[in-house]
Amino acid sequence: MKNPYPHPHPPSLTLAVSAAITIALVVGLALAPLARAADPRAKGYAIAEASDNSDNGFGDSAVKLKMILKTSAGRTTERVLEIRTLERENAGVGDKSVVVFSSPADIGGTALLSHAKLVTPDDQWLYLPALKRVKRISSKNKSGPFVGSEFAFEDFTALELGKFDYKYLRSETFAGLACNVIERYPKYQYSGYTKSVGWIDQADKQLRKVDFYDRKGELLKTLTFKGYKRYAGKYWRPHQLEMVNHQTGKSTVLLYAKYQFGAGLRGADFVSTALTRTR
């Protein structure tokens, strides 16, 4: 008698196997996002990426601000400066920025140019008007203090997404806001930090606090972001930053004025040869 089943299995069994495979694929696809969410590294990256993407499209900006340096004894000095920023050309590079001091007179005209990178060290140049020359900052010397403040050279470009590996830690409230807490591990081998811990607002996706840990793994500094305002209905900017050094007792506060977007800045404004003309 001829075999009624030309296939190795009866139709009912073949259909059952096909159905099982289909169900497994559907369940696998459905569970994939859950698996990613359960992975602290993937979740940490996703949270940081959402925060980074919330700032896309601003083009360029300029803002004047006051820097207040405070010693452990409570003495303060003030400086006036401006930060100009040109948004990155693509996801493979970082933003470009220029920090220019206008007062006091002894540092007036001092300027720091930064080209943020992702994995390779940032390019940074410092113009010192007293010497009338532009000095390139060594890739091994970016953890040093910038003009005596509690901000290091690397802090001016430290928020680029691709500069870190990430890990989600927990959710908790900070300053009355529901935040996601993530760890960031710098890929830059000469960073002054072994890691930093950031609190990101779940609603607005903005950083609210960052703890920085030194090369010994001990808490070094804390940066807090306050006074956020929204520009053009989509770009959030803090108007007060405070960096506290827990090991020295010193602190630096940055007080920002109103931001100007679409300031007409161009790539030619962010080259080292332009620093001598920056005012």
KELUMTOR-359284 format. One record per residue (C-alpha): residue number from 1; x, y, z; residue in one letter. Coordinates in nm, 2 decimals, padded with zeros to 4 digits, always signed. Layout:
<rec NUM, <X, Y, Z>, 'a'>
...
//
This chain:
<rec 1, <+00.00, +00.00, +00.00>, 'm'>
<rec 2, <+00.13, +00.34, -00.09>, 'k'>
<rec 3, <+00.24, +00.56, +00.20>, 'n'>
<rec 4, <-00.04, +00.83, +00.24>, 'p'>
<rec 5, <+00.22, +01.06, +00.40>, 'y'>
<rec 6, <+00.49, +01.17, +00.15>, 'p'>
<rec 7, <+00.64, +01.38, +00.42>, 'h'>
<rec 8, <+00.84, +01.23, +00.71>, 'p'>
<rec 9, <+00.57, +01.33, +00.95>, 'h'>
<rec 10, <+00.19, +01.32, +00.93>, 'p'>
<rec 11, <+00.03, +01.66, +00.84>, 'p'>
<rec 12, <-00.10, +01.70, +01.19>, 's'>
<rec 13, <+00.25, +01.67, +01.34>, 'l'>
<rec 14, <+00.40, +01.90, +01.07>, 't'>
<rec 15, <+00.14, +02.17, +01.15>, 'l'>
<rec 16, <+00.20, +02.13, +01.52>, 'a'>
<rec 17, <+00.58, +02.17, +01.47>, 'v'>
<rec 18, <+00.52, +02.48, +01.25>, 's'>
<rec 19, <+00.28, +02.63, +01.50>, 'a'>
<rec 20, <+00.53, +02.57, +01.78>, 'a'>
<rec 21, <+00.81, +02.74, +01.58>, 'i'>
<rec 22, <+00.58, +03.04, +01.51>, 't'>
<rec 23, <+00.48, +03.08, +01.87>, 'i'>
<rec 24, <+00.84, +03.06, +01.98>, 'a'>
<rec 25, <+00.94, +03.33, +01.73>, 'l'>
<rec 26, <+00.65, +03.56, +01.84>, 'v'>
<rec 27, <+00.73, +03.50, +02.21>, 'v'>
<rec 28, <+01.10, +03.56, +02.15>, 'g'>
<rec 29, <+01.03, +03.89, +01.97>, 'l'>
<rec 30, <+00.79, +03.99, +02.24>, 'a'>
<rec 31, <+01.04, +03.91, +02.52>, 'l'>
<rec 32, <+01.34, +04.08, +02.35>, 'a'>
<rec 33, <+01.26, +04.43, +02.48>, 'p'>
<rec 34, <+01.20, +04.28, +02.82>, 'l'>
<rec 35, <+01.54, +04.11, +02.80>, 'a'>
<rec 36, <+01.71, +04.44, +02.70>, 'r'>
<rec 37, <+01.52, +04.62, +02.98>, 'a'>
<rec 38, <+01.64, +04.36, +03.23>, 'a'>
<rec 39, <+02.00, +04.40, +03.12>, 'd'>
<rec 40, <+02.14, +04.69, +03.34>, 'p'>
<rec 41, <+02.40, +04.78, +03.08>, 'r'>
<rec 42, <+02.14, +04.80, +02.79>, 'a'>
<rec 43, <+01.89, +04.99, +03.01>, 'k'>
<rec 44, <+02.16, +05.23, +03.13>, 'g'>
<rec 45, <+02.26, +05.31, +02.77>, 'y'>
<rec 46, <+01.90, +05.35, +02.66>, 'a'>
<rec 47, <+01.83, +05.61, +02.94>, 'i'>
<rec 48, <+02.15, +05.80, +02.86>, 'a'>
<rec 49, <+02.07, +05.79, +02.49>, 'e'>
<rec 50, <+01.72, +05.93, +02.55>, 'a'>
<rec 51, <+01.87, +06.21, +02.75>, 's'>
<rec 52, <+02.13, +06.28, +02.47>, 'd'>
<rec 53, <+01.87, +06.27, +02.20>, 'n'>
<rec 54, <+01.65, +06.53, +02.38>, 's'>
<rec 55, <+01.90, +06.80, +02.28>, 'd'>
<rec 56, <+01.93, +06.71, +01.91>, 'n'>
<rec 57, <+01.87, +06.99, +01.65>, 'g'>
<rec 58, <+01.97, +07.31, +01.85>, 'f'>
<rec 59, <+02.23, +07.41, +01.58>, 'g'>
<rec 60, <+02.43, +07.66, +01.78>, 'd'>
<rec 61, <+02.41, +07.86, +02.10>, 's'>
<rec 62, <+02.58, +08.13, +02.30>, 'a'>
<rec 63, <+02.54, +08.21, +02.67>, 'v'>
<rec 64, <+02.71, +08.45, +02.91>, 'k'>
<rec 65, <+02.76, +08.34, +03.26>, 'l'>
<rec 66, <+02.93, +08.42, +03.59>, 'k'>
<rec 67, <+03.18, +08.18, +03.76>, 'm'>
<rec 68, <+03.20, +08.20, +04.14>, 'i'>
<rec 69, <+03.50, +08.02, +04.30>, 'l'>
<rec 70, <+03.47, +07.95, +04.67>, 'k'>
<rec 71, <+03.76, +07.83, +04.89>, 't'>
<rec 72, <+03.72, +07.59, +05.19>, 's'>
<rec 73, <+03.75, +07.90, +05.41>, 'a'>
<rec 74, <+03.45, +08.06, +05.24>, 'g'>
<rec 75, <+03.64, +08.33, +05.03>, 'r'>
<rec 76, <+03.50, +08.39, +04.69>, 't'>
<rec 77, <+03.62, +08.53, +04.36>, 't'>
<rec 78, <+03.41, +08.60, +04.05>, 'e'>
<rec 79, <+03.48, +08.57, +03.68>, 'r'>
<rec 80, <+03.27, +08.65, +03.37>, 'v'>
<rec 81, <+03.27, +08.44, +03.06>, 'l'>
<rec 82, <+03.08, +08.32, +02.76>, 'e'>
<rec 83, <+03.03, +07.97, +02.62>, 'i'>
<rec 84, <+02.96, +07.93, +02.24>, 'r'>
<rec 85, <+02.86, +07.59, +02.11>, 't'>
<rec 86, <+02.83, +07.44, +01.77>, 'l'>
<rec 87, <+02.62, +07.12, +01.75>, 'e'>
<rec 88, <+02.79, +06.80, +01.62>, 'r'>
<rec 89, <+02.78, +06.74, +01.25>, 'e'>
<rec 90, <+02.68, +06.37, +01.29>, 'n'>
<rec 91, <+02.65, +06.10, +01.55>, 'a'>
<rec 92, <+03.02, +06.00, +01.50>, 'g'>
<rec 93, <+03.16, +06.32, +01.66>, 'v'>
<rec 94, <+03.08, +06.55, +01.94>, 'g'>
<rec 95, <+02.99, +06.92, +01.98>, 'd'>
<rec 96, <+03.25, +07.20, +01.94>, 'k'>
<rec 97, <+03.27, +07.47, +02.20>, 's'>
<rec 98, <+03.46, +07.78, +02.30>, 'v'>
<rec 99, <+03.48, +07.92, +02.65>, 'v'>
<rec 100, <+03.60, +08.29, +02.66>, 'v'>
<rec 101, <+03.67, +08.49, +02.97>, 'f'>
<rec 102, <+03.61, +08.87, +02.98>, 's'>
<rec 103, <+03.70, +08.94, +03.34>, 's'>
<rec 104, <+03.88, +08.99, +03.57>, 'p'>
<rec 105, <+04.15, +09.16, +03.37>, 'a'>
<rec 106, <+04.43, +08.92, +03.45>, 'd'>
<rec 107, <+04.25, +08.63, +03.26>, 'i'>
<rec 108, <+04.05, +08.84, +03.02>, 'g'>
<rec 109, <+04.07, +08.70, +02.67>, 'g'>
<rec 110, <+04.17, +08.35, +02.79>, 't'>
<rec 111, <+03.99, +08.10, +02.57>, 'a'>
<rec 112, <+03.94, +07.72, +02.57>, 'l'>
<rec 113, <+03.84, +07.55, +02.24>, 'l'>
<rec 114, <+03.71, +07.19, +02.26>, 's'>
<rec 115, <+03.63, +06.94, +01.99>, 'h'>
<rec 116, <+03.45, +06.66, +02.16>, 'a'>
<rec 117, <+03.53, +06.31, +02.04>, 'k'>
<rec 118, <+03.37, +05.98, +02.13>, 'l'>
<rec 119, <+03.63, +05.71, +02.18>, 'v'>
<rec 120, <+03.95, +05.90, +02.10>, 't'>
<rec 121, <+04.07, +06.18, +02.33>, 'p'>
<rec 122, <+03.91, +06.52, +02.28>, 'd'>
<rec 123, <+04.10, +06.79, +02.10>, 'd'>
<rec 124, <+04.15, +07.10, +02.32>, 'q'>
<rec 125, <+04.34, +07.42, +02.28>, 'w'>
<rec 126, <+04.40, +07.69, +02.54>, 'l'>
<rec 127, <+04.48, +08.05, +02.44>, 'y'>
<rec 128, <+04.67, +08.25, +02.70>, 'l'>
<rec 129, <+04.67, +08.63, +02.60>, 'p'>
<rec 130, <+04.96, +08.70, +02.84>, 'a'>
<rec 131, <+05.18, +08.46, +02.63>, 'l'>
<rec 132, <+05.00, +08.55, +02.31>, 'k'>
<rec 133, <+05.00, +08.19, +02.20>, 'r'>
<rec 134, <+04.77, +07.89, +02.16>, 'v'>
<rec 135, <+04.86, +07.58, +02.36>, 'k'>
<rec 136, <+04.73, +07.24, +02.28>, 'r'>
<rec 137, <+04.62, +07.05, +02.59>, 'i'>
<rec 138, <+04.78, +06.71, +02.61>, 's'>
<rec 139, <+04.55, +06.41, +02.59>, 's'>
<rec 140, <+04.71, +06.29, +02.92>, 'k'>
<rec 141, <+04.65, +06.62, +03.11>, 'n'>
<rec 142, <+04.27, +06.68, +03.08>, 'k'>
<rec 143, <+04.20, +06.59, +03.44>, 's'>
<rec 144, <+04.37, +06.91, +03.57>, 'g'>
<rec 145, <+04.16, +07.21, +03.70>, 'p'>
<rec 146, <+04.05, +07.46, +03.45>, 'f'>
<rec 147, <+04.16, +07.82, +03.54>, 'v'>
<rec 148, <+04.16, +07.73, +03.91>, 'g'>
<rec 149, <+03.80, +07.61, +03.92>, 's'>
<rec 150, <+03.67, +07.27, +04.04>, 'e'>
<rec 151, <+03.59, +07.19, +03.68>, 'f'>
<rec 152, <+03.85, +06.98, +03.50>, 'a'>
<rec 153, <+03.93, +07.03, +03.13>, 'f'>
<rec 154, <+03.75, +06.70, +03.05>, 'e'>
<rec 155, <+03.43, +06.82, +03.23>, 'd'>
<rec 156, <+03.36, +07.06, +02.94>, 'f'>
<rec 157, <+03.31, +06.78, +02.69>, 't'>
<rec 158, <+03.22, +06.49, +02.93>, 'a'>
<rec 159, <+02.85, +06.45, +02.85>, 'l'>
<rec 160, <+02.89, +06.31, +02.50>, 'e'>
<rec 161, <+02.70, +05.98, +02.48>, 'l'>
<rec 162, <+02.97, +05.77, +02.32>, 'g'>
<rec 163, <+03.24, +05.86, +02.57>, 'k'>
<rec 164, <+03.11, +05.60, +02.83>, 'f'>
<rec 165, <+02.98, +05.26, +02.90>, 'd'>
<rec 166, <+02.67, +05.26, +03.11>, 'y'>
<rec 167, <+02.49, +05.06, +03.38>, 'k'>
<rec 168, <+02.14, +05.12, +03.52>, 'y'>
<rec 169, <+02.14, +05.12, +03.90>, 'l'>
<rec 170, <+01.79, +05.21, +04.03>, 'r'>
<rec 171, <+01.51, +05.46, +04.03>, 's'>
<rec 172, <+01.48, +05.71, +04.32>, 'e'>
<rec 173, <+01.37, +06.06, +04.40>, 't'>
<rec 174, <+01.61, +06.35, +04.39>, 'f'>
<rec 175, <+01.51, +06.71, +04.46>, 'a'>
<rec 176, <+01.15, +06.60, +04.45>, 'g'>
<rec 177, <+01.18, +06.45, +04.10>, 'l'>
<rec 178, <+01.16, +06.09, +04.00>, 'a'>
<rec 179, <+01.50, +06.00, +03.85>, 'c'>
<rec 180, <+01.68, +05.71, +03.69>, 'n'>
<rec 181, <+02.02, +05.65, +03.84>, 'v'>
<rec 182, <+02.29, +05.52, +03.61>, 'i'>
<rec 183, <+02.67, +05.46, +03.63>, 'e'>
<rec 184, <+02.90, +05.58, +03.36>, 'r'>
<rec 185, <+03.25, +05.44, +03.30>, 'y'>
<rec 186, <+03.48, +05.66, +03.08>, 'p'>
<rec 187, <+03.63, +05.50, +02.78>, 'k'>
<rec 188, <+03.90, +05.77, +02.78>, 'y'>
<rec 189, <+04.20, +05.59, +02.94>, 'q'>
<rec 190, <+04.35, +05.91, +03.09>, 'y'>
<rec 191, <+04.03, +06.03, +03.25>, 's'>
<rec 192, <+04.06, +06.16, +03.61>, 'g'>
<rec 193, <+03.75, +05.95, +03.70>, 'y'>
<rec 194, <+03.70, +05.58, +03.74>, 't'>
<rec 195, <+03.33, +05.63, +03.71>, 'k'>
<rec 196, <+03.05, +05.88, +03.76>, 's'>
<rec 197, <+02.69, +05.83, +03.88>, 'v'>
<rec 198, <+02.42, +06.04, +03.72>, 'g'>
<rec 199, <+02.06, +06.12, +03.82>, 'w'>
<rec 200, <+01.84, +06.17, +03.51>, 'i'>
<rec 201, <+01.49, +06.32, +03.55>, 'd'>
<rec 202, <+01.24, +06.06, +03.42>, 'q'>
<rec 203, <+01.00, +06.33, +03.29>, 'a'>
<rec 204, <+01.23, +06.57, +03.11>, 'd'>
<rec 205, <+01.53, +06.34, +03.06>, 'k'>
<rec 206, <+01.77, +06.59, +03.20>, 'q'>
<rec 207, <+02.07, +06.54, +03.43>, 'l'>
<rec 208, <+02.00, +06.66, +03.78>, 'r'>
<rec 209, <+02.32, +06.54, +03.96>, 'k'>
<rec 210, <+02.65, +06.37, +03.89>, 'v'>
<rec 211, <+02.89, +06.21, +04.14>, 'd'>
<rec 212, <+03.25, +06.18, +04.02>, 'f'>
<rec 213, <+03.48, +05.92, +04.16>, 'y'>
<rec 214, <+03.86, +05.96, +04.15>, 'd'>
<rec 215, <+04.12, +05.71, +04.04>, 'r'>
<rec 216, <+04.12, +05.54, +04.38>, 'k'>
<rec 217, <+03.74, +05.49, +04.35>, 'g'>
<rec 218, <+03.66, +05.74, +04.62>, 'e'>
<rec 219, <+03.40, +06.02, +04.58>, 'l'>
<rec 220, <+03.57, +06.33, +04.45>, 'l'>
<rec 221, <+03.31, +06.58, +04.33>, 'k'>
<rec 222, <+02.94, +06.63, +04.29>, 't'>
<rec 223, <+02.79, +06.84, +04.02>, 'l'>
<rec 224, <+02.42, +06.96, +04.06>, 't'>
<rec 225, <+02.20, +07.12, +03.79>, 'f'>
<rec 226, <+01.94, +07.37, +03.88>, 'k'>
<rec 227, <+01.70, +07.63, +03.73>, 'g'>
<rec 228, <+01.62, +07.44, +03.41>, 'y'>
<rec 229, <+01.44, +07.65, +03.14>, 'k'>
<rec 230, <+01.30, +07.53, +02.81>, 'r'>
<rec 231, <+01.38, +07.72, +02.49>, 'y'>
<rec 232, <+01.19, +07.70, +02.17>, 'a'>
<rec 233, <+00.96, +07.45, +02.34>, 'g'>
<rec 234, <+01.22, +07.17, +02.33>, 'k'>
<rec 235, <+01.57, +07.25, +02.44>, 'y'>
<rec 236, <+01.62, +07.23, +02.82>, 'w'>
<rec 237, <+01.91, +07.43, +02.97>, 'r'>
<rec 238, <+02.01, +07.46, +03.34>, 'p'>
<rec 239, <+02.09, +07.81, +03.47>, 'h'>
<rec 240, <+02.29, +07.71, +03.78>, 'q'>
<rec 241, <+02.56, +07.45, +03.80>, 'l'>
<rec 242, <+02.75, +07.38, +04.12>, 'e'>
<rec 243, <+03.06, +07.16, +04.14>, 'm'>
<rec 244, <+03.16, +07.07, +04.50>, 'v'>
<rec 245, <+03.49, +06.91, +04.57>, 'n'>
<rec 246, <+03.44, +06.68, +04.87>, 'h'>
<rec 247, <+03.81, +06.62, +04.92>, 'q'>
<rec 248, <+03.92, +06.99, +04.93>, 't'>
<rec 249, <+03.61, +07.17, +05.05>, 'g'>
<rec 250, <+03.62, +07.40, +04.75>, 'k'>
<rec 251, <+03.34, +07.47, +04.51>, 's'>
<rec 252, <+03.26, +07.65, +04.18>, 't'>
<rec 253, <+02.92, +07.78, +04.08>, 'v'>
<rec 254, <+02.82, +07.87, +03.73>, 'l'>
<rec 255, <+02.53, +08.12, +03.69>, 'l'>
<rec 256, <+02.39, +08.13, +03.34>, 'y'>
<rec 257, <+02.21, +08.42, +03.17>, 'a'>
<rec 258, <+01.96, +08.37, +02.89>, 'k'>
<rec 259, <+02.07, +08.14, +02.61>, 'y'>
<rec 260, <+02.08, +08.26, +02.25>, 'q'>
<rec 261, <+02.01, +08.00, +01.98>, 'f'>
<rec 262, <+02.08, +08.05, +01.61>, 'g'>
<rec 263, <+02.36, +08.29, +01.69>, 'a'>
<rec 264, <+02.51, +08.24, +01.34>, 'g'>
<rec 265, <+02.82, +08.05, +01.46>, 'l'>
<rec 266, <+03.01, +07.86, +01.19>, 'r'>
<rec 267, <+03.28, +07.60, +01.18>, 'g'>
<rec 268, <+03.54, +07.87, +01.11>, 'a'>
<rec 269, <+03.47, +08.01, +01.46>, 'd'>
<rec 270, <+03.58, +07.68, +01.62>, 'f'>
<rec 271, <+03.94, +07.64, +01.49>, 'v'>
<rec 272, <+04.25, +07.69, +01.70>, 's'>
<rec 273, <+04.38, +07.98, +01.48>, 't'>
<rec 274, <+04.06, +08.18, +01.56>, 'a'>
<rec 275, <+04.13, +08.18, +01.93>, 'l'>
<rec 276, <+04.36, +08.48, +01.91>, 't'>
<rec 277, <+04.08, +08.68, +01.77>, 'r'>
<rec 278, <+03.81, +08.56, +02.01>, 't'>
<rec 279, <+03.65, +08.82, +02.23>, 'r'>
//
